[in-house]
Amino acid sequence: MDRSLLLLTAALMLPAAALAQTSPGGGGGQALYPTKAAAEKAAKHFHCTGAHQMGDQWMPCTKHADGSGSHTPAH
């Protein structure tokens, strides 16, 4: 019973982790924004322009593949 509860908890938390608002790779830079304007403003840190929608949030760069090859901001 305890193992089933642990597996259920892990299965429920995995999607939440995938939607976390930090960039992949643990760089700590934010990659999802609540508004298009905020994502467009952040695009300069990703070496791109514009923004694109991901679900109900926004990401920098006109296309997902634009920018420096990832959604990790340049330092």
C-alpha positions as a Markdown table, in Angstrom:
| # | Residue | x | y | z |
|---|---|---|---|---|
| 1 | Met | 0.0 | 0.0 | 0.0 |
| 2 | Asp | 2.8 | 2.5 | 0.9 |
| 3 | Arg | 4.5 | 1.8 | -2.5 |
| 4 | Ser | 1.3 | 2.5 | -4.4 |
| 5 | Leu | 0.8 | 5.8 | -2.6 |
| 6 | Leu | 4.4 | 6.8 | -3.3 |
| 7 | Leu | 4.0 | 5.9 | -7.0 |
| 8 | Leu | 0.7 | 7.9 | -7.2 |
| 9 | Thr | 2.3 | 10.9 | -5.5 |
| 10 | Ala | 5.2 | 10.8 | -8.0 |
| 11 | Ala | 2.9 | 10.5 | -10.9 |
| 12 | Leu | 0.9 | 13.5 | -9.8 |
| 13 | Met | 4.0 | 15.6 | -9.1 |
| 14 | Leu | 5.8 | 14.9 | -12.4 |
| 15 | Pro | 3.5 | 17.1 | -14.6 |
| 16 | Ala | 3.9 | 19.9 | -12.1 |
| 17 | Ala | 7.6 | 19.7 | -12.3 |
| 18 | Ala | 7.4 | 19.8 | -16.1 |
| 19 | Leu | 5.5 | 23.1 | -15.9 |
| 20 | Ala | 8.0 | 24.7 | -13.5 |
| 21 | Gln | 8.8 | 28.3 | -14.5 |
| 22 | Thr | 12.6 | 28.0 | -14.6 |
| 23 | Ser | 14.6 | 27.1 | -17.6 |
| 24 | Pro | 15.8 | 23.6 | -18.3 |
| 25 | Gly | 19.3 | 22.8 | -17.1 |
| 26 | Gly | 18.8 | 24.4 | -13.7 |
| 27 | Gly | 20.2 | 27.8 | -14.9 |
| 28 | Gly | 17.6 | 29.5 | -12.7 |
| 29 | Gly | 16.5 | 31.9 | -15.5 |
| 30 | Gln | 12.8 | 32.2 | -16.0 |
| 31 | Ala | 11.5 | 30.9 | -19.3 |
| 32 | Leu | 7.7 | 31.1 | -18.9 |
| 33 | Tyr | 5.9 | 34.4 | -18.4 |
| 34 | Pro | 2.3 | 35.3 | -17.6 |
| 35 | Thr | 2.0 | 37.9 | -20.4 |
| 36 | Lys | 3.2 | 38.2 | -24.0 |
| 37 | Ala | 4.7 | 41.6 | -23.1 |
| 38 | Ala | 6.9 | 40.1 | -20.4 |
| 39 | Ala | 8.1 | 37.4 | -22.6 |
| 40 | Glu | 8.9 | 39.9 | -25.4 |
| 41 | Lys | 10.9 | 42.0 | -22.9 |
| 42 | Ala | 12.9 | 38.9 | -21.8 |
| 43 | Ala | 13.6 | 37.8 | -25.4 |
| 44 | Lys | 16.8 | 40.0 | -25.5 |
| 45 | His | 18.3 | 37.7 | -22.8 |
| 46 | Phe | 17.7 | 34.8 | -25.2 |
| 47 | His | 19.2 | 36.5 | -28.2 |
| 48 | Cys | 15.9 | 36.7 | -30.0 |
| 49 | Thr | 12.8 | 38.8 | -30.5 |
| 50 | Gly | 9.1 | 38.3 | -30.0 |
| 51 | Ala | 7.3 | 35.7 | -28.0 |
| 52 | His | 5.2 | 32.5 | -28.5 |
| 53 | Gln | 2.5 | 31.0 | -26.4 |
| 54 | Met | 2.9 | 27.7 | -24.5 |
| 55 | Gly | -0.5 | 26.7 | -23.0 |
| 56 | Asp | -1.7 | 29.7 | -21.0 |
| 57 | Gln | 1.8 | 31.2 | -20.6 |
| 58 | Trp | 4.3 | 32.9 | -22.9 |
| 59 | Met | 7.9 | 32.1 | -23.8 |
| 60 | Pro | 10.5 | 34.4 | -25.3 |
| 61 | Cys | 11.4 | 34.2 | -29.1 |
| 62 | Thr | 9.0 | 34.1 | -32.0 |
| 63 | Lys | 9.4 | 30.4 | -32.5 |
| 64 | His | 10.3 | 27.7 | -29.9 |
| 65 | Ala | 13.6 | 26.9 | -31.7 |
| 66 | Asp | 14.8 | 30.5 | -32.0 |
| 67 | Gly | 17.3 | 32.0 | -29.7 |
| 68 | Ser | 20.6 | 30.5 | -28.5 |
| 69 | Gly | 19.5 | 26.9 | -29.0 |
| 70 | Ser | 17.6 | 26.6 | -25.7 |
| 71 | His | 15.4 | 28.6 | -23.4 |
| 72 | Thr | 18.3 | 29.3 | -21.0 |
| 73 | Pro | 19.1 | 33.0 | -20.9 |
| 74 | Ala | 22.5 | 34.1 | -21.8 |
| 75 | His | 24.6 | 35.5 | -18.9 |
